[in-house]
Amino acid sequence: MTSQTAEPDEQAGFADARYLNLETYRRNGVAVRTPVWFAAAPKDASGAGSRRFYVISIADAGKVKRIRRNGAARIAACNMWGKVTGPWSDAVVEIVTGDEFDLGRRLLDRKYFPWRQIGNLTAKLSRRERVVLAIRPAKANG
């Protein structure tokens, strides 16, 4: 087993990115790409596994429905229009609750201040349920 000098998320250009292109799959296998804000969780003390990324979304959004059916995805750093700026990486996405939900929201609120605070106010007024997605990237595909 060889050791790598950088984590998969650093190799794929996520370290400095503001947007992530999240590719999820419809029932018929067609890929749907969505540029989203994301925040990286701090690495755990053990150093095991890759870093997790968090995304917040409306619970009934298409990407969330697709993830409920199939958590397999691909991710790449991108600009706000979805133009990919780094290599694609396979990933596993899951909807999280409890402490991990709170962690994801805090990280996103900090990274995208003050825009997330405006979004939080809008979410309270609209009363639409929000979910936090945790994304575990695999090695970059190149």
NORTA-V438756 format. One record per run of one state. SS is the DSSP state (helix for helix, strand for strand, loop for the rest). FROM is the first residue (numbers start at 0). LEN is the number of residues. Records with the same first field share a line. If there is no record, write none. Layout:
SS->FROM-LEN / FROM-LEN
This chain:
loop->0-7 / 11-7 / 25-5 / 37-1 / 40-11 / 58-3 / 69-2 / 78-5 / 84-4 / 96-1 / 111-3 / 126-3 / 140-2
helix->7-4 / 61-8 / 97-14 / 114-12
strand->18-7 / 30-7 / 38-2 / 51-7 / 71-7 / 83-1 / 88-8 / 129-11
